[in-house]
């Protein structure tokens, strides 16, 4: 063995910890969060099922099989089902967020594990274990070198998602520790996802979770079949972090230390608005300003304190973020988003259509928005918001939001998530009876067979 290589690699340490887990050992808080993920992800798949990007994604699949594409009659291979469901779940940018990353775990892990379990006829407890393990791996990975992947031009959900999906599917399949190491090693070569979608609002961000989900399945199956992967996939000189974070000097203890006894999965946040997570606190600030009786015509300018790490995605080029070219680009344009919240009293799915992004009242206010960098902003550990409104009469009015509503400080309840599910399913064309029946299926999924047939069509 090369003397420079570790005796026990990070992947080997992690695989041993995963192997020690079972569905019965999962804390109640983790199980509850995995139940929440099912509800949220399935609802999001339904809401996107008739959108153009899902129609295009389905048209690109030529490998039909026995697995469920949620909300569709057509069935696919496990890989393609995971791809379609992952793409749909993330398509409206309404899915869960891990604030320490940030990454969107549910849209990757739930589709990957459900497709693998459906194809292999695995039971609900296996799915529960897989979703818990995959989510935990993905979220922890995003904290090894915080912000670095985004800064390097990559989408953390895509990069860390494939690793989490491989771990989650591997756990559900019952891979041996050596096989799990190989699965992670193989998955590292499947990782991909650049953020050039930001330039003109292209659709590629939408497919990143789907690609990661299907790649995780393939990595786990290859490993189970005996294919070797590098055991130093994380910390190696040519490993994952070297490639996507441009460093091998990471806090690998953030991935492995306490794995299986301390769960960051319990802190997952669920979105109240269908747009970039870091914009949410600014929406809340804008809504409170409007509630004070301030009119858009009273405003001279709106100045926002922001985290430096969010500027390249949500604030620049400023003129484009004030007047986004299309509905998808608008989801990552904080000036447009907060102006929408102020003018309309909230932000919903209908605010990201081709016509909505041409609303002159919203665009006029968005043109008054600018930002200054706050060097003490706690991002990515906490998402905050701030608006200082300078009025035409000289008055200055400020609002601050100290945390992301829907996150650890102010989580959405199960009732909130069920309400969100019903609204999303209704948007996707399901009536209340169909939606209620789906919720009953999801309520029992972790207890018996993984039966997804009622979610088709």
C-alpha positions as CSV (number, residue, x, y, z in Angstrom):
1,X,0.0,0.0,0.0
2,X,1.2,3.5,-0.8
3,X,2.5,5.0,2.5
4,X,0.7,8.3,1.7
5,X,-2.7,6.7,1.7
6,X,-4.6,6.3,5.0
7,X,-5.0,3.0,6.7
8,X,-8.7,3.6,7.1
9,X,-10.2,6.1,4.6
10,X,-13.1,8.5,5.2
11,X,-15.3,6.3,3.0
12,X,-14.4,3.2,5.0
13,X,-15.1,4.9,8.3
14,X,-18.4,6.1,7.0
15,X,-19.4,2.7,5.6
16,X,-18.7,1.0,8.9
17,X,-21.0,3.5,10.7
18,X,-23.7,3.0,8.1
19,X,-23.5,-0.8,8.5
20,X,-24.2,-0.5,12.2
21,X,-27.6,1.1,11.6
22,X,-31.0,-0.5,11.3
23,X,-34.5,0.9,10.9
24,X,-35.2,0.1,14.5
25,X,-32.3,2.2,15.8
26,X,-33.5,5.4,14.1
27,X,-34.6,8.1,16.5
28,X,-38.2,9.2,16.4
29,X,-37.3,12.7,15.2
30,X,-35.4,11.2,12.2
31,X,-38.3,9.0,11.3
32,X,-40.7,11.9,11.6
33,X,-38.5,14.0,9.3
34,X,-38.4,11.2,6.7
35,X,-42.2,11.1,6.8
36,X,-42.2,14.8,6.2
37,X,-39.9,14.3,3.2
38,X,-42.3,11.8,1.6
39,X,-45.2,14.2,1.9
40,X,-43.3,17.1,0.5
41,X,-41.5,15.3,-2.3
42,X,-44.5,13.5,-3.6
43,X,-46.6,16.7,-3.6
44,X,-43.9,18.5,-5.5
45,X,-43.7,15.7,-8.1
46,X,-47.5,16.1,-8.7
47,X,-47.4,19.9,-9.0
48,X,-44.7,19.7,-11.7
49,X,-46.2,16.7,-13.6
50,X,-47.7,18.8,-16.4
51,X,-44.9,21.3,-16.7
52,X,-43.0,21.6,-20.0
53,X,-39.6,20.6,-18.5
54,X,-41.1,17.3,-17.2
55,X,-42.7,16.6,-20.5
56,X,-39.3,17.2,-22.1
57,X,-37.6,15.0,-19.5
58,X,-40.0,12.2,-20.1
59,X,-39.6,12.5,-23.9
60,X,-35.9,12.0,-23.3
61,X,-36.4,8.6,-21.5
62,X,-36.4,5.5,-23.7
63,X,-36.1,2.8,-21.0
64,X,-39.6,2.0,-19.9
65,X,-39.8,-0.5,-17.0
66,X,-41.8,-1.3,-13.8
67,X,-41.1,1.8,-11.7
68,X,-43.4,4.7,-10.9
69,X,-43.0,8.2,-12.3
70,X,-45.2,10.0,-9.7
71,X,-48.3,11.5,-11.4
72,X,-47.8,9.7,-14.7
73,X,-49.3,6.5,-16.1
74,X,-46.1,5.6,-17.9
75,X,-43.7,3.4,-16.0
76,X,-39.9,3.5,-16.3
77,X,-36.7,1.8,-15.3
78,X,-35.6,2.5,-11.7
79,X,-32.9,4.9,-13.0
80,X,-35.3,6.9,-15.2
81,X,-38.1,6.9,-12.5
82,X,-35.6,8.4,-10.1
83,X,-34.5,10.9,-12.7
84,X,-38.0,12.1,-13.5
85,X,-39.1,12.2,-9.9
86,X,-36.0,14.0,-8.8
87,X,-36.3,16.5,-11.5
88,X,-40.0,17.1,-10.7
89,X,-39.4,17.4,-7.0
90,X,-36.8,20.2,-7.5
91,X,-38.4,21.7,-10.6
92,X,-40.3,24.5,-8.9
93,X,-37.5,25.2,-6.3
94,X,-40.1,24.5,-3.6
95,X,-38.3,21.6,-1.9
96,X,-36.6,21.1,1.4
97,X,-33.2,22.7,2.3
98,X,-30.4,21.9,4.7
99,X,-29.3,25.3,6.0
100,X,-25.8,24.3,6.8
101,X,-25.1,23.5,3.1
102,X,-27.2,24.6,1.5
103,X,-28.4,21.4,-0.3
104,X,-31.8,20.0,-1.2
105,X,-31.7,16.4,0.0
106,X,-35.3,15.2,-0.4
107,X,-35.4,15.7,-4.2
108,X,-32.4,13.4,-4.6
109,X,-32.7,10.8,-1.9
110,X,-36.4,10.1,-1.8
111,X,-36.7,9.4,-5.6
112,X,-33.5,7.3,-5.6
113,X,-34.5,5.1,-2.6
114,X,-38.1,4.7,-3.7
115,X,-37.2,3.7,-7.2
116,X,-34.6,1.2,-6.0
117,X,-37.0,-0.3,-3.4
118,X,-39.9,-0.6,-5.9
119,X,-37.7,-2.3,-8.5
120,X,-36.1,-4.7,-6.0
121,X,-39.4,-5.3,-4.0
122,X,-37.9,-4.1,-0.8
123,X,-40.0,-3.2,2.2
124,X,-40.9,0.1,3.9
125,X,-38.4,-0.2,6.8
126,X,-35.6,-0.6,4.2
127,X,-36.8,2.5,2.4
128,X,-36.9,4.4,5.7
129,X,-33.3,3.4,6.5
130,X,-32.2,4.3,3.0
131,X,-33.8,7.8,3.1
132,X,-32.4,8.5,6.5
133,X,-28.9,7.4,5.7
134,X,-28.8,9.1,2.3
135,X,-30.2,12.4,3.6
136,X,-27.7,12.4,6.5
137,X,-24.7,11.7,4.2
138,X,-25.7,14.3,1.7
139,X,-26.3,17.0,4.3
140,X,-23.1,16.3,6.3
141,X,-21.0,16.3,3.1
142,X,-22.1,19.8,2.4
143,X,-20.5,21.0,5.6
144,X,-17.0,19.5,5.0
145,X,-15.9,22.6,3.1
146,X,-18.8,25.0,3.3
147,X,-19.5,27.3,0.3
148,X,-16.5,26.0,-1.7
149,X,-18.5,24.0,-4.3
150,X,-20.8,26.9,-5.1
151,X,-17.8,29.3,-5.3
152,X,-16.1,26.9,-7.7
153,X,-19.2,27.0,-10.0
154,X,-20.9,23.8,-9.0
155,X,-24.3,23.0,-7.5
156,X,-23.8,21.3,-4.2
157,X,-27.1,19.4,-4.4
158,X,-25.8,17.8,-7.6
159,X,-22.3,17.0,-6.3
160,X,-23.1,15.8,-2.8
161,X,-26.5,14.4,-3.9
162,X,-25.0,11.5,-5.9
163,X,-22.9,10.5,-2.9
164,X,-26.0,10.6,-0.6
165,X,-28.0,8.7,-3.1
166,X,-25.4,5.9,-3.4
167,X,-25.3,5.6,0.4
168,X,-29.0,5.7,0.8
169,X,-29.7,3.1,-1.9
170,X,-26.8,1.0,-0.7
171,X,-28.2,1.1,2.9
172,X,-31.7,0.1,1.6
173,X,-30.1,-2.8,-0.4
174,X,-28.1,-3.9,2.6
175,X,-24.7,-3.5,1.0
176,X,-21.7,-4.8,2.9
177,X,-19.2,-2.2,4.1
178,X,-16.7,-3.0,1.3
179,X,-19.5,-2.7,-1.2
180,X,-20.6,0.6,0.3
181,X,-17.1,2.0,0.0
182,X,-17.1,0.9,-3.7
183,X,-20.5,2.5,-4.2
184,X,-19.2,5.8,-2.8
185,X,-16.1,5.6,-4.9
186,X,-18.0,4.9,-8.1
187,X,-20.5,7.7,-7.3
188,X,-17.6,10.2,-7.1
189,X,-17.1,9.7,-10.9
190,X,-20.8,10.3,-11.6
191,X,-20.9,13.6,-9.7
192,X,-21.6,16.7,-11.9
193,X,-23.7,19.9,-12.1
194,X,-22.5,23.4,-13.1
195,X,-24.5,26.5,-12.2
196,X,-24.4,28.2,-15.6
197,X,-28.2,28.0,-15.6
198,X,-28.0,31.3,-13.7
199,X,-27.0,33.1,-16.9
200,X,-30.4,33.0,-18.6
201,X,-32.6,30.8,-16.5
202,X,-32.0,27.6,-18.3
203,X,-33.6,24.4,-17.0
204,X,-30.5,22.4,-16.1
205,X,-30.6,23.1,-12.3
206,X,-34.0,21.3,-12.3
207,X,-32.4,18.0,-13.5
208,X,-29.5,18.0,-11.1
209,X,-31.3,16.1,-8.3
210,X,-32.8,13.7,-10.8
211,X,-29.4,13.0,-12.3
212,X,-27.8,12.5,-8.9
213,X,-30.7,10.2,-7.9
214,X,-30.3,7.9,-10.9
215,X,-26.5,8.0,-10.7
216,X,-26.7,6.9,-7.0
217,X,-28.8,3.9,-8.0
218,X,-26.3,2.9,-10.7
219,X,-23.3,3.3,-8.3
220,X,-24.9,1.1,-5.7
221,X,-25.9,-1.6,-8.2
222,X,-22.4,-1.6,-9.7
223,X,-20.8,-2.0,-6.3
224,X,-23.2,-4.8,-5.4
225,X,-22.1,-6.5,-8.7
226,X,-18.5,-6.3,-7.6
227,X,-17.3,-3.2,-9.4
228,X,-14.4,-1.5,-7.5
229,X,-14.3,2.2,-6.6
230,X,-11.5,4.3,-5.0
231,X,-11.7,4.1,-1.2
232,X,-10.1,7.6,-0.9
233,X,-12.9,9.2,-3.0
234,X,-13.4,12.0,-0.5
235,X,-10.0,13.0,0.7
236,X,-7.8,11.8,-2.1
237,X,-5.5,14.0,-4.1
238,X,-7.8,13.5,-7.0
239,X,-10.9,13.0,-5.0
240,X,-14.4,14.6,-4.8
241,X,-13.4,17.7,-2.8
242,X,-10.3,18.3,-4.9
243,X,-12.4,18.2,-8.0
244,X,-15.4,20.2,-6.9
245,X,-14.2,22.3,-3.9
246,X,-10.6,22.8,-5.2
247,X,-9.1,21.6,-1.9
248,X,-8.5,18.4,0.0
249,X,-8.3,20.2,3.3
250,X,-11.8,19.6,4.6
251,X,-13.3,19.0,8.0
252,X,-14.0,15.3,7.3
253,X,-15.1,14.8,10.9
254,X,-18.2,16.8,9.9
255,X,-19.1,13.8,7.8
256,X,-18.2,10.9,10.1
257,X,-18.1,12.1,13.7
258,X,-21.3,11.1,15.5
259,X,-22.8,9.5,12.4
260,X,-25.7,7.4,13.5
261,X,-26.0,8.9,16.9
262,X,-26.3,12.6,16.1
263,X,-28.6,13.5,13.2
264,X,-28.5,16.7,11.2
265,X,-31.4,15.3,9.2
266,X,-33.7,16.4,12.1
267,X,-32.9,20.1,11.2
268,X,-34.1,19.9,7.6
269,X,-36.1,23.0,6.6
270,X,-39.2,23.1,4.4
271,X,-40.0,26.0,2.1
272,X,-43.0,28.2,2.4
273,X,-42.2,29.9,-0.9
274,X,-41.3,28.4,-4.3
275,X,-38.0,30.1,-4.9
276,X,-34.3,30.3,-3.8
277,X,-34.1,29.7,-0.1
278,X,-31.9,32.6,0.8
279,X,-34.5,35.0,-0.6
280,X,-37.2,33.8,1.8
281,X,-36.3,36.0,4.8
282,X,-36.3,39.0,2.4
283,X,-39.8,38.2,1.4
284,X,-40.9,38.2,5.0
285,X,-39.3,41.6,5.5
286,X,-41.0,43.0,2.5
287,X,-44.4,41.7,3.5
288,X,-44.0,43.3,6.9
289,X,-43.0,46.6,5.4
290,X,-46.1,46.6,3.3
291,X,-48.2,45.6,6.3
292,X,-47.0,48.9,7.9
293,X,-49.0,50.8,5.3
294,X,-46.0,51.8,3.2
295,X,-46.9,52.1,-0.5
296,X,-44.5,51.3,-3.3
297,X,-44.9,54.9,-4.5
298,X,-43.6,56.1,-1.1
299,X,-40.3,54.3,-1.6
300,X,-37.1,55.9,-2.9
301,X,-34.9,52.9,-2.5
302,X,-34.7,49.5,-0.7
303,X,-31.2,48.6,0.6
304,X,-30.6,45.0,1.7
305,X,-27.8,43.7,3.8
306,X,-26.7,40.4,2.3
307,X,-24.2,37.5,2.7
308,X,-21.3,37.7,0.3
309,X,-21.7,34.0,-0.6
310,X,-25.2,34.6,-2.0
311,X,-24.3,37.6,-4.3
312,X,-23.3,35.7,-7.4
313,X,-26.4,33.6,-7.4
314,X,-29.2,35.9,-6.2
315,X,-28.0,39.5,-6.6
316,X,-25.8,39.8,-9.6
317,X,-26.0,41.0,-12.4
318,X,-28.2,43.4,-10.4
319,X,-30.1,44.7,-13.5
320,X,-31.0,41.1,-14.5
321,X,-32.1,40.2,-11.0
322,X,-34.3,43.3,-11.0
323,X,-35.8,42.3,-14.3
324,X,-35.4,38.6,-14.8
325,X,-35.7,37.2,-18.4
326,X,-38.1,34.4,-17.5
327,X,-40.0,32.8,-14.7
328,X,-37.3,30.3,-13.8
329,X,-34.6,33.0,-13.6
330,X,-36.9,35.0,-11.4
331,X,-36.7,32.2,-8.7
332,X,-33.1,33.2,-8.1
333,X,-33.6,37.0,-8.3
334,X,-34.0,38.5,-4.9
335,X,-34.9,42.0,-6.0
336,X,-37.8,40.6,-8.1
337,X,-38.8,38.2,-5.4
338,X,-39.0,40.7,-2.5
339,X,-40.8,43.2,-4.7
340,X,-43.3,40.5,-5.5
341,X,-43.8,39.8,-1.8
342,X,-44.3,43.5,-1.1
343,X,-46.7,44.2,-4.0
344,X,-48.7,41.0,-3.9
345,X,-48.6,40.2,-0.2
346,X,-46.9,36.9,-0.8
347,X,-45.0,34.7,-3.3
348,X,-46.5,31.6,-4.9
349,X,-46.2,29.4,-7.9
350,X,-48.2,31.8,-10.1
351,X,-45.6,34.5,-9.6
352,X,-43.0,32.7,-11.8
353,X,-44.9,32.6,-15.0
354,X,-44.0,34.4,-18.2
355,X,-46.7,37.0,-17.6
356,X,-46.0,37.4,-13.9
357,X,-42.4,38.4,-14.5
358,X,-43.6,41.3,-16.7
359,X,-45.8,42.8,-13.9
360,X,-44.9,46.5,-14.2
361,X,-45.8,47.3,-10.6
362,X,-43.4,44.6,-9.4
363,X,-40.6,45.5,-11.8
364,X,-40.9,49.2,-10.9
365,X,-40.3,48.4,-7.2
366,X,-37.6,45.8,-8.0
367,X,-35.7,48.6,-9.8
368,X,-35.4,50.4,-6.5
369,X,-33.7,47.5,-4.8
370,X,-29.9,47.3,-4.2
371,X,-27.7,45.5,-1.7
372,X,-24.6,46.0,0.5
373,X,-22.5,43.1,1.8
374,X,-22.7,42.4,5.5
375,X,-19.3,40.8,6.5
376,X,-20.9,39.4,9.7
377,X,-23.7,37.6,8.0
378,X,-23.9,34.0,9.4
379,X,-24.6,32.3,6.0
380,X,-24.7,29.4,5.4
381,X,-25.3,28.4,9.0
382,X,-28.3,30.7,9.2
383,X,-30.3,32.5,6.5
384,X,-31.3,36.0,7.5
385,X,-33.1,39.0,5.8
386,X,-32.9,42.7,6.1
387,X,-34.4,45.7,4.2
388,X,-33.8,49.4,4.9
389,X,-36.5,51.3,3.1
390,X,-35.6,54.9,2.3
391,X,-38.8,56.8,1.7
392,X,-39.4,59.9,-0.5
393,X,-40.2,62.0,2.6
394,X,-36.8,61.2,4.1
395,X,-37.9,58.6,6.6
396,X,-36.0,55.4,7.0
397,X,-37.9,52.2,7.9
398,X,-36.1,48.9,8.5
399,X,-37.2,45.2,8.9
400,X,-35.1,42.3,9.8
401,X,-35.8,38.5,9.7
402,X,-33.3,36.7,11.9
403,X,-33.9,33.2,10.4
404,X,-35.5,31.2,7.6
405,X,-39.1,30.6,8.3
406,X,-39.6,26.9,7.8
407,X,-36.2,26.1,9.3
408,X,-35.0,25.0,12.7
409,X,-35.9,28.2,14.4
410,X,-39.5,28.2,13.1
411,X,-40.3,24.9,11.5
412,X,-43.4,24.1,9.5
413,X,-45.7,21.6,11.2
414,X,-47.0,18.4,9.8
415,X,-50.3,20.1,9.3
416,X,-48.5,22.9,7.3
417,X,-46.8,20.2,5.1
418,X,-50.1,18.5,4.5
419,X,-51.7,21.8,3.5
420,X,-48.7,22.4,1.2
421,X,-49.2,18.9,-0.3
422,X,-52.8,19.6,-1.0
423,X,-52.1,22.9,-2.7
424,X,-49.3,21.4,-4.8
425,X,-51.4,18.4,-5.8
426,X,-54.3,20.6,-6.7
427,X,-51.9,22.7,-8.8
428,X,-50.9,19.5,-10.6
429,X,-54.5,18.6,-11.4
430,X,-55.4,16.1,-8.6
431,X,-58.7,16.6,-6.8
432,X,-59.0,16.4,-3.0
433,X,-60.1,12.8,-3.0
434,X,-57.1,11.7,-5.0
435,X,-54.8,13.7,-2.8
436,X,-56.3,12.3,0.4
437,X,-55.8,8.8,-0.9
438,X,-52.2,9.5,-1.7
439,X,-51.6,10.8,1.8
440,X,-52.9,7.6,3.2
441,X,-50.5,5.6,1.0
442,X,-47.6,7.7,2.2
443,X,-48.7,7.3,5.9
444,X,-48.2,3.6,5.7
445,X,-45.3,3.3,3.3
446,X,-42.5,2.8,5.9
447,X,-44.5,0.1,7.7
448,X,-45.1,-2.4,4.9
449,X,-44.4,-2.9,1.2
450,X,-43.2,0.0,-0.9
451,X,-46.3,0.2,-3.1
452,X,-46.3,3.2,-5.4
453,X,-48.9,2.2,-7.9
454,X,-51.6,4.5,-6.4
455,X,-49.3,7.5,-7.1
456,X,-49.4,6.9,-10.9
457,X,-51.5,8.7,-13.4
